[in-house]
């Protein structure tokens, strides 16, 4: 299936377009998915139980508490192992981390970083460490399907989505697999508000917005909502507006959007000082330097 063709073929219904990230932004799923599914499977498939505490600390920093939060799972995996390789505890003990050079080559050459494209690459570029990546990512999806119970959206996120759909075209912009996105939005009766869902199969978030919205709406009428630097980058790469949902203050962020920010967006008074003040608070909430480097 040509997933990107779906985005290219979208036609505007309203004057305004809003892209919304899902995990950690609409749904409070980031913590549970990373801590209960991503990390345990990483410890298992990469055989890291001997250094489990160091892995957990590094993993949570990358995926939850830093500027790297919300990235594609494969680029985030590479970042975790990059930081692990720099850690004193690993260097001093000579602990042998897996060689992910094949994964790194794939990430550099592939624009659609999904399980399907990884499988295709793996079959023609077999190595034992890449097999661990394949087993890890497939196990995550299987465990989430089987064990993740229904997680409700933030209260004001639901209210905001309903309000948005009345005057703007809304699209889900995510790096989560499409299957999981469909399930979460359908079971919470929110899928009906979105014109379509763009997941990791559709390419990067920058591509999602470029294909679905750029040139179809005025730039000042396009807004991306997200809780991670990758969401902000997707907005800025497309020269559109960005509304930050601040990690740890998600409900407060959505309430502000519902009661104030969305109306400013519709009236054309969002950009400038108002947006910049929100971005300043957002950037302060996502550090780049790991806490163990400040000790």
Secondary structure as UniProt FT lines:
FT   HELIX           3..8
FT   STRAND          16..20
FT   TURN            24..26
FT   HELIX           30..33
FT   HELIX           34..38
FT   HELIX           39..45
FT   TURN            46..47
FT   HELIX           49..51
FT   HELIX           52..63
FT   TURN            67..70
FT   HELIX           73..86
FT   HELIX           88..93
FT   HELIX           101..109
FT   HELIX           115..124
FT   HELIX           128..147
FT   HELIX           155..167
FT   STRAND          168..173
FT   HELIX           178..187
FT   TURN            188..189
FT   HELIX           191..193
FT   STRAND          196..198
FT   HELIX           200..202
FT   HELIX           205..212
FT   TURN            215..216
FT   HELIX           219..221
FT   STRAND          222..226
FT   HELIX           229..237
FT   TURN            238..239
FT   STRAND          241..244
FT   TURN            247..248
FT   HELIX           250..256
FT   HELIX           257..261
FT   HELIX           262..267
FT   TURN            271..272
FT   HELIX           273..284
FT   HELIX           291..293
//
